[in-house]
Amino acid sequence: MFILKCCAVFIASLLLGRWFDGERTKILVRGGSMMQAWKTTPGLLIIIIFCILIGVMFFYK
């Protein structure tokens, strides 16, 4: 069961990473800056997940 959970998290992170990379590529092709990529939906999801992980780390430490 643990391996199944790990696989689910791994697949979700791959999908989110590929989505973010696609958005980043579109923005860079149009001549935008890398900072604009973080303002897209996958970029905001990555930032939110990162903040949640930091919060959980401090809460349980």
Secondary structure, DSSP 8 states (H G I E B T S, - for coil): -HHHHHHHHHHHHHHHHHHHHHHHHHHHHTT--HHHHTTSHHHHHHHHHHHHHHHHHHHH-
